[in-house]
Amino acid sequence: MKRLSRFGRTLGVGLSFAYFSLWGLTLGILVFPWLSLFRKNKRQRRERFMRHMQWSWRVFLRFMMRVRAFHRITVEGNLDAVQSQPCLIIANHITLVDIVALGAYVENFNCIVKESAWRHPFYGTVLRHCEFIPNTTSVSLIEQCAQSFAESRPLVIFPSGTRTPPGAPIRFQRGAAQVAVRTGVPIVPVLVTCDPPTLIKGEPWYRVPHRAPTLRLRVQPAMEIPAHIQEEPRIPVRVRLLNQHFENYFAEKLAPPH
């Protein structure tokens, strides 16, 4: 029965990603172009696109739990604090579905995506309609982040840039710290854990764990920045210190209990 159960969950993971890919293509090729015909206001169109995308992501997450690819996927904590608020949401990155799990429940969020994905002929259509930010030059990126905050859109960033393997030290790139220092918005950490680990870096998707895992994303209170960082007059130094603070915060919060 255990082998059959594991085989069934492997099949479920494969079906989940097939569903996600096909529905992403459907959104980009059919649904979003069709929706574009019914709203003249650009901001209203974007918000409508976001609602449809997030609805499809919630369906995808429920499907993954139904086929036992995951036992449970939860976003916990005070979500009201990040809904339609100009804030920077930073999270550690473990599995392939972290951004979907978080983005499905943060209303009208924004995020930074690879420029190659943003320009993709199919998936890129979805990203462009939702006005996600391509990872281009730093000056342009900061300006687009500031504009997003001015429209009360929370910005989601995974500072590690890629999935961190279980047990590896927390290492963040400085992009999130750059945005935080140069815009001054509140910073809301999200702690991501997956037990047992699955869909991690360096492992094929079909290598499922011995039991259905639980993915938890815990929204924390807004981060308090130490005074010595806030008072540092040199922006590059402040960015470096804040990035170290991010790393230390996540390392401490995610450390296993003694």
N, C-alpha and C positions, 0 to 999 in steps of 0.2 A: 504493500500500500504506500510506503514512503517513496519508493521509486516512481510509482504511478502518480503520486501527488506532486513530486518534483517535476516529472515530465509534463503534467498538466499545467503547472505554473510557468514552466519554460514556454510552452505553447501560448499561454496567456500573455506573457511579455511580448512575444513575437507579434501576436494579434494586436496588442496595444499600440505598438509602434507602427504597424501597418495602418491601423485606424488613424493615428495621429498624422501620418504623412499624407494619406488620401484626403483627410478632411482639411489639412492645411492647403493642399492644392485646390480643393473645392472652394475654400474661402477666397484664395487669391485669384482664381480664374473666373468664378461664377458669382459668388455671393457678394463680395465687396464691390466689384464693378457695377452690379445691379443696384446695390444700396446707394451708390454714388448718385444715382439718378433722382433720388427722392429728397435730398437735402441740399439747399444752396449754401447755407452757412457752413463754413469750413470746420469750425469748432464743433458744431452739432454733428456733422458727418463723422468726425474723428471719434467722438464719444459714442456714437452709435456703433461704429466699427469695433471699438473696445468692448462694448457690452456683448456683442456677438462672439468675439474672440474669447472673452473670459467665460461666457456660457459654455462654449465648446470645450474649453480647458476643464471646467468643472465636470462635464460629462465624461471627458477622458479620464480624469482621476477616479470617478465612480466606477468606470469600466475596469480600470486597473485593480481596484479593490474587489470587484465582482468576480474577476477571473483569478483572484488570489495572487496576482503579481505583487501586491502589497496587502498586508492584513489591515493596516489603517494608515491614512494620510491626514494629518491634522495641522492646522494653523492655530496656535493658541496665543493668548495674551490680549492686550487692549488694541484690537484692530481699529477701533474708532479714532485712536490717536493718529493714525496714518491715512485715514480716508479723506481724499480730496484736500490734503494739507501739503504745503510746500516744505517737504522734509526729505532727508537723504536716508534711505533704508540700506544698511549694509549687512550682508550675511555671508557666513562661511559656505563653501560649496563642496558637496559630497557626492550627490547622485546626478544622473542625467535629467531628473524631473524636478529639481529644486526650483528653477525659475517658474515652471508651470504651476507647481504647488503653491508658491507664494503669490504669483501674479494673478492666479484665478480668483483671489479674494481681496486684493487691494484695488479699490475702484480707480479707474482712469489713471493707472500708474504709467510711468515712463521708464525706459531702461536704455542702456548703451549697448549696441550690438556691433559685431564685426562688420566692416564696410563690405566685405565680400558677401555676407549674408543679406545685408541691406539692399545690395544691387542684384540679388538672385532673381532670375526672371519669374519664378513662381512664388517661393516663400517670401522673397523680398517685397512682393506686392502687399502682403499682409503687414509687414513691418513698416512699409512706407505709409500705408493708409492709417496706421495707428500712430504715425509720426514719432516712432522711436528714433533715437539719436545714433547716427553712424559714428564709429570710432575713427575720426579723421584727425586733423591737426588739433593740438591742445587748445589753442585760442578759440577756434570755432566751436569746439566741444564745450568749453566753459560757457560761452555765450548762449549756446542752445540749452544747456542745463539751466542757466539763469532765466531764460525765457519760459522754460517748462515750469519752474518754480513760480514765476509770475502768473501762470495760469492755474496755480494750485494743484499741480500734478506731483505726487510723490515720485521720487526717482529711486529705482532699485539698482544696486550695484553689488556684484560679487567681487570684492577686491582681489581675491586670489587669482582671478582671471581664468582659472581652470580648476578642475576637481582636485581636492586634496586627498591623497590616499589615507586610509585609516592608520592612526598612529604617527603620521608624519607631522612635523612642526608646522604651525600656522605661519604662512608667508604671504604678505599682501603686496600688490603693486600699489603705487602711490596715486593712482587716478582718483580714487574715492577721497583721499585726504586733500588732493588738489581742489576738488569740487567743494568740499566742506570749508576749506580755508578761504577760498575766493568768493563763496556765496554767503556763508554765515548762516545757513539754514540749520534747523535742529537735526541731530543725527540719531536715528533709531536702529539699534542692533537687532538682528534676528539670529537666534542660535539654531542651527540645523543638526539634527542627529538622525541616524538610521540604524536600527537594530533588528536583525543582523545586517551588516553592510551589503549593499547590492548596487548594481549599475555604477560601479566606481571606476576610476581611471585605471587603465591597464588591464581590465578584465572584460571579456566578451559579454554581450547582453544575455547570452543563453546560459551562462554559469550562475544559476540561481542558488541562493542559500538553502540550508536544510529546512527552514521554515519560512513562512511568509513574513517579510519584515514590516516594521512600523517606522514610518517617516514622520518626524515631529519638527515643526518650525515654531519656535517660541519667540514671540515679539516681546522685546524688553522695553523698559522705560527709556526715555530719551537720555543719551549719554552725557555725563558731566565731563567737560574738558578741563584738565588741571590748569591752574592759574599760570604756571610757568610756560605752558604752551600758548595760551591766549595772549600773554604779554610779550612773546617773542616778536621783535619788530621785523626780522628778516623772513620773508615769506617762504623761501626754499627750506630754511631750517625749521620753520613752523610746520611745513608739510611733512618733513622727515620725522619730526617728533610726534606729530599726530598719527602718522602711519604706524610708528612703533607702539603708540598707545592703543591703537586698534588691535594690533597683533597680540599685545599683552592681555587686553581685555578678553578677547576670544579664547586665548590659551588658558586663562584662569577659569572662565565660565564653563569651558568644555572639558576641563580636566576631570578624569574619573575620580569619584569619591574615594577617600582613603579608608 
